[in-house]
Amino acid sequence: MSSSGASRSGASAPVAGQAGKIEIELRQAAQLFNTLDPSPFRESDLADEAEDYIVDQAKDLPKTVPIAIVIYLPRSELAQAAAIDMAGAVKNYFKMRVHAASAELRELFKTGRLSLLIGFLILASCVIIGFLFMEVFEDGAISDIMRESFLIFGWVAIWKPSEIFLYGWPSIARRRRLYRRLSEATVTVEASD
């Protein structure tokens, strides 16, 4: 990527009805891909810097406009870019990211359901044990302390599922929507000036 931070001019302000443009200027086609990934280019991971740049720029674009990714290469690199189908590789990469985010979301909800079941069982047990302490040890400081301790422990047991269902999933769902938009982006490779 260019030493100026991978961009020719960054994301331009979209005009009504136009796509939000993300521009990347590279010296070589291979700069776009992770060099440690042995997969063929169409299935390769993007370089971390390239992915971060594209995702950061896409976050700044209005959600109502389609995304256009323009990759600028020297004329001498255009033949190689066509040979490795850079546009297809970028779209395919973000499709894989959509699938990965969907799998992450499914796993999170599966963990959340199991945690919720276990948490409610522990909470119910703690409430019952606290009630039994009240019955066995008449009203007094010890029975109050024990009842409250079990109640607090029970609420702590449902903290994890509460975190998952209230706060854990929205960020993954937002990321998946962004990856879906990027997988549907128009990607073109053009000669740099």
N, C-alpha and C positions, 0 to 999 in steps of 0.2 A: 504494500500500500504506500501511498505517497507519504513523504515525511511530514506533511502538513496535517496528518491525522486521518488519512484515508479518504478524504473527501475533496471534491472539487469545490463545491459550494454548500455542501450540507443539504438539508431538506429545504426546498424552496416553498414559499407560501403558495398553496394551491389557489388557482383561480376557479371560480364557480364552474362546476362541471368537469374540471380537469383532475387528473390524478395527483396525489401528493408524491413528489419526486424525491427519491433518495439516490444520491450520486456518489459513486466510489471510483477513484482513479488509482489504477494499479500499474506497476512497471512490468509485471509478469502475470500471466493467467494463474500460475501455480500459487501466487500469494493469497488467493482467495480461500485456499483449502488448507486443512490441517496436514502438515507434512509427515506427521507420525502415523496417520491413518493409512493402512495399506489397501483400502477399498478402491475400486475403480472410481474415477472422478465423479460419475453420476451418482454414486452412493457415498461419496466421501463426506466427512464432517467439514463444515466451514472452519476456517481459522477462528480462534476465540475472539481475536480483535475484530475480524470482519463481522461475526455474528453480533457481538456487543454493539458495534457501530450501527448496523442495520436495525437492530431491535431498539436501540436508544432513539434513533431518528424516527422510526415508525411510531414510537410512543408519543412523539411530539405532533404527529399528524392528526388532523381531525378524523374521528371514527367514521364519518359519513363519506369520505372520499376514498376511491380505490388507490392502491399504492402502485407506483412504478419505480422499479429499481434499474438504474442505468449504470453499467460498469464500463469505464473508459480504460482502454488499453492502447499501447503504442501499435501502430499499423503492423509492425513485424510480429506481434503476438496475436493478431486477429485470427490467423489460420489455426493456431493451436487452440484458441478459445472456441472456434467452431468445431474442431475435432473432438473436444471434450464436452461440448454442449453445456457451457457454463450456466445458461439460463435454466435449462432443465435440472442441473445439479442444485442450483439455489432453491428452486421451487420444491424439488424432491427433499432437500434437507429440512425445509420448514414443514413439509408434510410429515416427515419422521418425528419432528419436534411436537406436532399436534398429537400424534399417536402416543408419544412418550408422556405428554401432559395428561392425556385422557387416562392412561394406565396409572399414572401417579394419583389422579383424582379418585379412580375406582379403588385403589389400594387404601387411600386415606379414609374413604367412606367405609370400607370393610373394617379397617382398624377402629374407626369411630363407633360402628355398630357393636363390635365385640367389647370395646371399652365401656360403652354405655350400658350394656347388659351386666358386665362385671361390676361397674360402678353402682348401678341401682341395687344389685344384690348385696353389695357391701353396705350401702347406705341403709337399706332395709334392715340388715342384720344389726348394724350399729344402733339404729333407732330402737329396735326390740331389746337389745342388750342394755341400752340406757334406761329403757322403761323398766326392765327387770331389776336394775340397780335401785331405782326409785322404790320399787315394791319391797325389795329385800331389806334395804337400809333406810327405812323411813326418811322423812324429810330431814336433811342435814347437809352440812358442807361436803362431806365425802360423796354422798349420792348425787348432789348437784354437780360437783367437779367431774365425777365419772360419767354422768349422763351427757354433760356438755363436751367432754373429751371425745366420747364415742360419736356424738353428733358432728363435731368438727372433722373427725377422721372420715366419717361417711361423706361429708361434703367434699373433702379433699379427693376422695375416690372418684367422684364424678367431674372433677376438674378437667381431666384430659378429654373426655368426650365433649364437654362443653366448649373447650378450646377448639376442637376439630370442627364441630358443627356451627359454631358462631364466628370463628375467626380464621380457621385453617384453610378452608377451601376457596374463598373468594379470590385470593391472589393467584392460585393455580388456574382457576377458571378464566381470569383476566389474561394471564399469560397464554393460555390455550387459544383464546379468541384472537390475540395478537398474532400468534404463530399461524392461525388459520388465514388471517388477512394476508400475511406475508407469503403463504403457500399459494395464494390466489393472485399474487402481484404479477404485473407485467414486467418481465425481466428482459432487458436488451443489452447487448454488448456493442459498443461504438468505439471508433478510433478517437484517441485523444489528440488534441491540437498540437 
